[in-house]
Amino acid sequence: MKKYKIGYTTGVFDLFHIGHLNILRRAKQQCEYLIVGVSTDELVMNYKNKKATIPFEERKQIVEAIKYVDKVVAQKDINKWTAWQENHFDVLFHGDDWKDSPLYNEIEEKFKTVGVDLVFFPYTKGTSSSELKQVLNEILAKKEEK
């Protein structure tokens, strides 16, 4: 039997890579039902000040196709309390790059009042969408120089 009934995690999932897959796999190993919030294009622009390379609907379809994912929802804001009110999960999974941040410390305290756990997974070193974008931009710049 798995430790949690309903798990929740979120992400942009732009330029889907092994780090994304690792989080989804590890989350599903600990819960019976995994809900994934995919950030909308508007949210990415609002809190990261950049445009996602892959449009929301396509990123959503990619995440829906992953065997570890039971349900995908649009993440329209970063408020995890609102996400809990809408999805009633038992645990929130996240990469440990957010661990001990003021935002997540506050969320953790609030979740304790309703019995929701926070579980952090190790960040996949050497792989990130930002790094992939940088490499792609460098390749495209070199092609344009020729």
Z-matrix of the N, CA and C atoms (Angstrom, degrees):
N
C 1 1.455
C 2 1.539 1 109.84
N 3 1.305 2 115.79 1 138.65
C 4 1.455 3 120.79 2 -178.37
C 5 1.527 4 109.90 3 -79.62
N 6 1.320 5 115.27 4 155.38
C 7 1.462 6 121.52 5 -173.98
C 8 1.527 7 112.98 6 -66.02
N 9 1.348 8 116.98 7 -36.95
C 10 1.455 9 121.48 8 -176.14
C 11 1.530 10 110.61 9 -122.05
N 12 1.325 11 115.19 10 151.23
C 13 1.460 12 119.88 11 176.63
C 14 1.531 13 110.22 12 -81.30
N 15 1.351 14 117.55 13 -56.63
C 16 1.468 15 121.24 14 -177.13
C 17 1.523 16 109.87 15 -121.92
N 18 1.321 17 114.93 16 124.58
C 19 1.460 18 121.31 17 177.59
C 20 1.512 19 110.25 18 -111.97
N 21 1.331 20 115.17 19 157.22
C 22 1.463 21 121.27 20 -179.25
C 23 1.524 22 109.06 21 -140.93
N 24 1.308 23 115.52 22 137.73
C 25 1.454 24 121.05 23 172.43
C 26 1.516 25 108.18 24 -145.59
N 27 1.322 26 116.02 25 161.48
C 28 1.458 27 120.40 26 -177.90
C 29 1.516 28 110.42 27 -136.41
N 30 1.311 29 114.57 28 164.45
C 31 1.450 30 119.68 29 175.22
C 32 1.509 31 111.23 30 177.66
N 33 1.306 32 115.10 31 168.82
C 34 1.457 33 120.65 32 174.27
C 35 1.525 34 108.34 33 -79.82
N 36 1.323 35 116.70 34 -41.25
C 37 1.461 36 123.68 35 -179.11
C 38 1.524 37 111.64 36 58.39
N 39 1.330 38 115.37 37 38.60
C 40 1.458 39 121.11 38 176.74
C 41 1.522 40 107.90 39 -85.51
N 42 1.303 41 117.36 40 136.27
C 43 1.465 42 122.35 41 -174.54
C 44 1.531 43 108.96 42 50.54
N 45 1.319 44 115.52 43 65.20
C 46 1.465 45 123.55 44 -174.40
C 47 1.536 46 110.37 45 -49.15
N 48 1.337 47 116.00 46 131.81
C 49 1.461 48 121.30 47 -177.00
C 50 1.526 49 110.90 48 -141.77
N 51 1.322 50 116.40 49 -179.92
C 52 1.466 51 122.59 50 -174.11
C 53 1.529 52 112.72 51 -60.33
N 54 1.313 53 118.42 52 -31.81
C 55 1.467 54 120.34 53 177.15
C 56 1.521 55 111.29 54 -62.56
N 57 1.337 56 116.33 55 -40.87
C 58 1.468 57 120.33 56 176.69
C 59 1.527 58 109.87 57 -63.11
N 60 1.330 59 115.64 58 -46.24
C 61 1.458 60 119.77 59 -179.05
C 62 1.522 61 111.41 60 -62.29
N 63 1.337 62 116.96 61 -39.73
C 64 1.467 63 120.84 62 178.94
C 65 1.521 64 111.57 63 -59.34
N 66 1.325 65 117.19 64 -44.71
C 67 1.469 66 119.93 65 179.96
C 68 1.528 67 110.55 66 -63.32
N 69 1.327 68 117.02 67 -45.06
C 70 1.469 69 119.86 68 -178.98
C 71 1.530 70 111.35 69 -64.64
N 72 1.322 71 116.93 70 -41.51
C 73 1.466 72 120.95 71 179.36
C 74 1.526 73 110.75 72 -63.84
N 75 1.327 74 115.79 73 -48.61
C 76 1.472 75 119.50 74 -178.64
C 77 1.526 76 111.69 75 -63.89
N 78 1.328 77 116.21 76 -38.31
C 79 1.467 78 119.78 77 178.44
C 80 1.524 79 110.25 78 -63.19
N 81 1.320 80 116.72 79 -46.77
C 82 1.473 81 120.38 80 -177.11
C 83 1.531 82 111.29 81 -65.85
N 84 1.323 83 117.83 82 -28.29
C 85 1.465 84 120.74 83 176.84
C 86 1.521 85 111.70 84 -64.24
N 87 1.344 86 116.91 85 -22.14
C 88 1.459 87 120.47 86 -175.90
C 89 1.525 88 114.43 87 -106.09
N 90 1.332 89 117.47 88 -5.61
C 91 1.471 90 117.92 89 -178.88
C 92 1.533 91 110.52 90 -138.59
N 93 1.317 92 114.45 91 156.82
C 94 1.464 93 120.50 92 179.55
C 95 1.526 94 111.81 93 -77.08
N 96 1.325 95 116.36 94 -33.84
C 97 1.467 96 121.63 95 -174.10
C 98 1.518 97 107.88 96 -136.41
N 99 1.327 98 116.87 97 122.97
C 100 1.461 99 120.87 98 -176.31
C 101 1.531 100 111.09 99 -113.41
N 102 1.337 101 114.27 100 121.55
C 103 1.465 102 121.89 101 175.51
C 104 1.528 103 107.12 102 -103.82
N 105 1.332 104 115.38 103 133.93
C 106 1.466 105 120.10 104 -179.32
C 107 1.522 106 109.40 105 -121.54
N 108 1.319 107 115.72 106 124.83
C 109 1.457 108 121.57 107 174.38
C 110 1.524 109 109.59 108 -91.43
N 111 1.324 110 116.50 109 119.76
C 112 1.463 111 121.42 110 177.32
C 113 1.528 112 106.94 111 -100.76
N 114 1.322 113 115.54 112 126.01
C 115 1.471 114 120.65 113 -178.14
C 116 1.525 115 111.29 114 -64.19
N 117 1.323 116 115.22 115 132.82
C 118 1.461 117 119.83 116 176.71
C 119 1.529 118 109.75 117 -71.66
N 120 1.321 119 115.88 118 162.42
C 121 1.470 120 120.47 119 178.39
C 122 1.522 121 111.03 120 -58.53
N 123 1.320 122 117.07 121 -39.47
C 124 1.468 123 121.98 122 -179.62
C 125 1.530 124 111.02 123 -64.36
N 126 1.320 125 116.32 124 -41.68
C 127 1.461 126 119.77 125 179.33
C 128 1.530 127 111.07 126 -65.33
N 129 1.322 128 116.47 127 -42.61
C 130 1.470 129 119.84 128 179.18
C 131 1.530 130 109.66 129 -59.64
N 132 1.316 131 116.43 130 -43.75
C 133 1.463 132 120.40 131 179.63
C 134 1.526 133 110.64 132 -65.07
N 135 1.329 134 117.30 133 -40.36
C 136 1.464 135 121.48 134 -177.28
C 137 1.518 136 113.88 135 -68.88
N 138 1.344 137 117.94 136 -42.12
C 139 1.466 138 116.82 137 -174.19
C 140 1.523 139 114.06 138 -105.93
N 141 1.317 140 118.51 139 -14.62
C 142 1.461 141 119.69 140 176.00
C 143 1.526 142 112.12 141 -111.02
N 144 1.335 143 115.75 142 -7.55
C 145 1.466 144 121.70 143 -179.34
C 146 1.521 145 113.23 144 55.18
N 147 1.320 146 114.96 145 37.23
C 148 1.462 147 119.14 146 175.37
C 149 1.525 148 109.33 147 -152.35
N 150 1.300 149 113.92 148 159.87
C 151 1.456 150 120.75 149 -179.16
C 152 1.527 151 109.56 150 -90.42
N 153 1.309 152 116.59 151 137.11
C 154 1.462 153 120.25 152 175.23
C 155 1.530 154 108.51 153 -67.13
N 156 1.313 155 116.63 154 142.99
C 157 1.456 156 121.27 155 178.64
C 158 1.523 157 110.66 156 -68.13
N 159 1.317 158 115.61 157 -42.31
C 160 1.464 159 122.03 158 -179.00
C 161 1.519 160 107.95 159 -103.57
N 162 1.337 161 118.22 160 130.28
C 163 1.469 162 120.96 161 -179.18
C 164 1.536 163 112.26 162 -60.98
N 165 1.335 164 115.25 163 152.72
C 166 1.467 165 122.34 164 -177.31
C 167 1.524 166 113.41 165 -48.56
N 168 1.319 167 118.25 166 -52.04
C 169 1.472 168 120.64 167 -175.16
C 170 1.523 169 111.87 168 -59.26
N 171 1.320 170 116.76 169 -36.44
C 172 1.468 171 120.20 170 178.26
C 173 1.524 172 111.02 171 -72.06
N 174 1.334 173 117.39 172 -41.88
C 175 1.469 174 120.69 173 176.92
C 176 1.520 175 109.94 174 -61.98
N 177 1.315 176 116.87 175 -40.10
C 178 1.470 177 122.33 176 178.50
C 179 1.528 178 110.28 177 -61.58
N 180 1.323 179 116.96 178 -44.92
C 181 1.469 180 120.50 179 179.44
C 182 1.528 181 111.85 180 -64.46
N 183 1.323 182 116.76 181 -37.76
C 184 1.469 183 120.33 182 177.58
C 185 1.525 184 109.95 183 -61.56
N 186 1.329 185 116.69 184 -48.20
C 187 1.468 186 120.52 185 -178.33
C 188 1.534 187 110.30 186 -66.62
N 189 1.316 188 118.28 187 -38.03
C 190 1.473 189 121.13 188 177.48
C 191 1.527 190 112.02 189 -60.74
N 192 1.318 191 117.16 190 -28.44
C 193 1.462 192 121.52 191 -177.35
C 194 1.535 193 113.29 192 -80.37
N 195 1.317 194 116.91 193 -9.49
C 196 1.471 195 120.64 194 -178.70
C 197 1.527 196 108.96 195 -77.49
N 198 1.318 197 116.60 196 129.97
C 199 1.466 198 120.68 197 -173.86
C 200 1.526 199 114.09 198 -64.50
N 201 1.310 200 118.09 199 -19.11
C 202 1.468 201 120.49 200 -179.11
C 203 1.525 202 112.81 201 -82.26
N 204 1.308 203 116.96 202 -10.73
C 205 1.470 204 122.74 203 -172.92
C 206 1.525 205 110.35 204 -99.28
N 207 1.340 206 115.45 205 128.07
C 208 1.462 207 119.84 206 178.90
C 209 1.520 208 112.86 207 -95.78
N 210 1.331 209 116.61 208 -31.81
C 211 1.465 210 120.53 209 -177.85
C 212 1.524 211 108.89 210 -152.43
N 213 1.336 212 116.50 211 141.09
C 214 1.458 213 121.72 212 175.86
C 215 1.520 214 108.53 213 -117.89
N 216 1.320 215 115.50 214 134.71
C 217 1.464 216 121.49 215 176.65
C 218 1.525 217 108.51 216 -125.99
N 219 1.313 218 115.68 217 155.64
C 220 1.460 219 120.46 218 176.17
C 221 1.524 220 108.70 219 -77.29
N 222 1.327 221 116.45 220 127.63
C 223 1.456 222 120.51 221 174.06
C 224 1.534 223 106.40 222 -94.26
N 225 1.340 224 115.14 223 106.82
C 226 1.462 225 120.67 224 -175.38
C 227 1.520 226 113.40 225 -94.95
N 228 1.339 227 116.38 226 -17.10
C 229 1.463 228 120.77 227 173.17
C 230 1.520 229 108.34 228 -149.17
N 231 1.318 230 117.00 229 167.22
C 232 1.472 231 119.65 230 -175.20
C 233 1.527 232 112.98 231 -89.70
N 234 1.314 233 117.65 232 7.04
C 235 1.453 234 121.87 233 -178.54
C 236 1.529 235 110.15 234 -74.53
N 237 1.318 236 116.10 235 104.40
C 238 1.470 237 120.95 236 -177.59
C 239 1.531 238 112.03 237 -71.55
N 240 1.323 239 117.29 238 -24.01
C 241 1.461 240 120.35 239 176.14
C 242 1.526 241 109.88 240 -65.49
N 243 1.315 242 116.21 241 -43.57
C 244 1.473 243 120.68 242 176.40
C 245 1.523 244 109.68 243 -61.40
N 246 1.324 245 116.74 244 -41.79
C 247 1.469 246 120.61 245 178.50
C 248 1.523 247 110.67 246 -60.32
N 249 1.345 248 116.53 247 -40.66
C 250 1.463 249 119.73 248 178.26
C 251 1.530 250 111.09 249 -65.72
N 252 1.331 251 117.03 250 -41.56
C 253 1.465 252 120.24 251 179.39
C 254 1.525 253 111.43 252 -61.48
N 255 1.326 254 116.79 253 -32.55
C 256 1.466 255 121.00 254 -179.48
C 257 1.531 256 112.96 255 -84.88
N 258 1.337 257 117.97 256 -28.54
C 259 1.469 258 120.61 257 -171.68
C 260 1.530 259 115.38 258 -119.50
N 261 1.322 260 118.90 259 -11.89
C 262 1.474 261 124.31 260 175.41
C 263 1.528 262 113.50 261 47.37
N 264 1.316 263 116.41 262 56.14
C 265 1.461 264 121.64 263 178.48
C 266 1.522 265 110.33 264 -87.81
N 267 1.344 266 114.77 265 162.60
C 268 1.471 267 122.35 266 179.98
C 269 1.522 268 112.11 267 -95.68
N 270 1.329 269 115.57 268 -20.37
C 271 1.461 270 120.75 269 -175.07
C 272 1.520 271 109.73 270 -150.40
N 273 1.329 272 114.52 271 142.49
C 274 1.463 273 121.41 272 174.28
C 275 1.523 274 107.08 273 -110.65
N 276 1.333 275 116.31 274 123.99
C 277 1.461 276 122.08 275 177.78
C 278 1.520 277 108.81 276 -101.48
N 279 1.346 278 115.49 277 141.56
C 280 1.462 279 118.84 278 178.78
C 281 1.521 280 109.59 279 -156.22
N 282 1.331 281 116.01 280 158.58
C 283 1.454 282 121.02 281 174.47
C 284 1.514 283 110.10 282 -68.91
N 285 1.331 284 117.13 283 147.96
C 286 1.467 285 120.00 284 -174.88
C 287 1.524 286 113.84 285 -74.86
N 288 1.334 287 117.19 286 1.75
C 289 1.459 288 119.03 287 174.27
C 290 1.531 289 111.18 288 -67.88
N 291 1.328 290 117.22 289 -14.53
C 292 1.472 291 122.07 290 178.10
C 293 1.526 292 112.72 291 -100.92
N 294 1.329 293 116.72 292 -7.34
C 295 1.465 294 120.46 293 -176.50
C 296 1.530 295 110.40 294 -60.67
N 297 1.322 296 115.47 295 138.02
C 298 1.467 297 124.13 296 179.10
C 299 1.522 298 113.90 297 67.41
N 300 1.327 299 117.28 298 13.50
C 301 1.467 300 118.88 299 173.78
C 302 1.530 301 107.62 300 -77.55
N 303 1.327 302 118.36 301 151.33
C 304 1.463 303 120.17 302 179.04
C 305 1.531 304 112.64 303 -54.31
N 306 1.334 305 116.73 304 -40.04
C 307 1.469 306 120.72 305 179.89
C 308 1.527 307 111.09 306 -60.32
N 309 1.333 308 116.95 307 -48.08
C 310 1.458 309 119.33 308 -176.99
C 311 1.522 310 112.75 309 -76.96
N 312 1.314 311 118.88 310 -27.86
C 313 1.466 312 120.06 311 173.44
C 314 1.522 313 110.30 312 -62.99
N 315 1.330 314 116.56 313 -40.88
C 316 1.467 315 121.61 314 178.24
C 317 1.531 316 110.71 315 -66.18
N 318 1.320 317 116.25 316 -43.70
C 319 1.465 318 120.66 317 179.67
C 320 1.523 319 110.50 318 -63.12
N 321 1.332 320 116.20 319 -42.75
C 322 1.458 321 120.41 320 -179.50
C 323 1.528 322 111.26 321 -59.08
N 324 1.323 323 117.39 322 -43.41
C 325 1.464 324 121.01 323 178.40
C 326 1.527 325 111.77 324 -62.62
N 327 1.328 326 115.75 325 -42.48
C 328 1.466 327 120.18 326 -179.95
C 329 1.528 328 111.06 327 -66.87
N 330 1.349 329 116.44 328 -41.49
C 331 1.467 330 120.46 329 -179.88
C 332 1.530 331 112.15 330 -65.90
N 333 1.326 332 117.18 331 -30.75
C 334 1.466 333 119.91 332 178.44
C 335 1.523 334 110.93 333 -58.29
N 336 1.326 335 116.73 334 -31.94
C 337 1.470 336 120.49 335 -177.72
C 338 1.528 337 112.67 336 -69.12
N 339 1.341 338 117.03 337 -18.43
C 340 1.467 339 120.60 338 -179.79
C 341 1.531 340 112.01 339 -119.34
N 342 1.344 341 116.51 340 10.57
C 343 1.460 342 120.52 341 175.19
C 344 1.522 343 115.47 342 77.13
N 345 1.328 344 117.45 343 24.02
C 346 1.464 345 121.13 344 178.27
C 347 1.527 346 109.31 345 -97.25
N 348 1.332 347 116.24 346 130.77
C 349 1.460 348 121.67 347 178.70
C 350 1.529 349 110.59 348 -92.43
N 351 1.329 350 115.72 349 154.95
C 352 1.463 351 122.81 350 169.86
C 353 1.515 352 107.06 351 -112.37
N 354 1.321 353 116.42 352 129.49
C 355 1.454 354 121.74 353 177.74
C 356 1.522 355 107.43 354 -123.70
N 357 1.328 356 116.12 355 125.22
C 358 1.461 357 121.35 356 -179.63
C 359 1.524 358 109.70 357 -106.29
N 360 1.329 359 115.43 358 134.84
C 361 1.456 360 121.58 359 177.04
C 362 1.524 361 109.45 360 -106.52
N 363 1.323 362 117.13 361 150.49
C 364 1.467 363 119.76 362 179.51
C 365 1.530 364 111.34 363 -61.35
N 366 1.305 365 115.02 364 136.93
C 367 1.460 366 122.89 365 176.24
C 368 1.527 367 107.81 366 -66.93
N 369 1.322 368 117.71 367 135.63
C 370 1.465 369 121.49 368 179.89
C 371 1.525 370 108.57 369 -77.24
N 372 1.314 371 115.76 370 105.87
C 373 1.467 372 120.74 371 -177.80
C 374 1.523 373 111.05 372 -67.54
N 375 1.319 374 114.97 373 141.56
C 376 1.453 375 120.38 374 175.66
C 377 1.514 376 114.74 375 84.79
N 378 1.333 377 117.16 376 -2.13
C 379 1.453 378 120.01 377 179.69
C 380 1.518 379 109.57 378 -135.10
N 381 1.321 380 115.78 379 120.84
C 382 1.457 381 120.09 380 173.23
C 383 1.519 382 108.63 381 -155.37
N 384 1.313 383 115.55 382 153.18
C 385 1.464 384 119.70 383 178.03
C 386 1.519 385 110.75 384 -62.10
N 387 1.323 386 117.43 385 -36.46
C 388 1.466 387 120.56 386 179.08
C 389 1.528 388 110.75 387 -62.64
N 390 1.334 389 116.14 388 -42.88
C 391 1.460 390 119.64 389 178.40
C 392 1.522 391 111.08 390 -65.69
N 393 1.335 392 116.67 391 -41.35
C 394 1.463 393 120.20 392 178.41
C 395 1.531 394 111.16 393 -61.92
N 396 1.328 395 116.32 394 -42.19
C 397 1.473 396 120.36 395 178.04
C 398 1.523 397 111.01 396 -61.72
N 399 1.324 398 116.43 397 -41.17
C 400 1.461 399 120.85 398 -179.14
C 401 1.532 400 110.15 399 -62.13
N 402 1.315 401 117.13 400 -45.58
C 403 1.461 402 121.30 401 179.44
C 404 1.523 403 110.43 402 -63.14
N 405 1.330 404 116.96 403 -44.09
C 406 1.465 405 120.21 404 178.67
C 407 1.524 406 111.43 405 -61.97
N 408 1.315 407 117.35 406 -41.45
C 409 1.461 408 121.00 407 178.66
C 410 1.527 409 111.67 408 -63.77
N 411 1.330 410 116.58 409 -38.25
C 412 1.464 411 120.40 410 177.64
C 413 1.525 412 111.09 411 -65.14
N 414 1.328 413 116.42 412 -41.32
C 415 1.467 414 120.92 413 178.31
C 416 1.526 415 110.20 414 -63.81
N 417 1.326 416 116.45 415 -44.81
C 418 1.465 417 119.88 416 179.44
C 419 1.523 418 111.75 417 -64.61
N 420 1.320 419 117.43 418 -37.23
C 421 1.470 420 120.98 419 178.95
C 422 1.526 421 110.51 420 -65.06
N 423 1.323 422 117.30 421 -39.64
C 424 1.460 423 121.45 422 178.67
C 425 1.532 424 111.08 423 -65.35
N 426 1.338 425 115.86 424 -38.27
C 427 1.469 426 119.70 425 178.57
C 428 1.517 427 111.04 426 -65.00
N 429 1.316 428 115.81 427 -38.18
C 430 1.467 429 120.88 428 -179.34
C 431 1.528 430 111.57 429 -68.96
N 432 1.337 431 117.00 430 -29.27
C 433 1.462 432 121.51 431 179.53
C 434 1.526 433 111.69 432 -69.26
N 435 1.300 434 116.35 433 -28.02
C 436 1.481 435 121.06 434 -176.30
C 437 1.488 436 113.20 435 -75.19
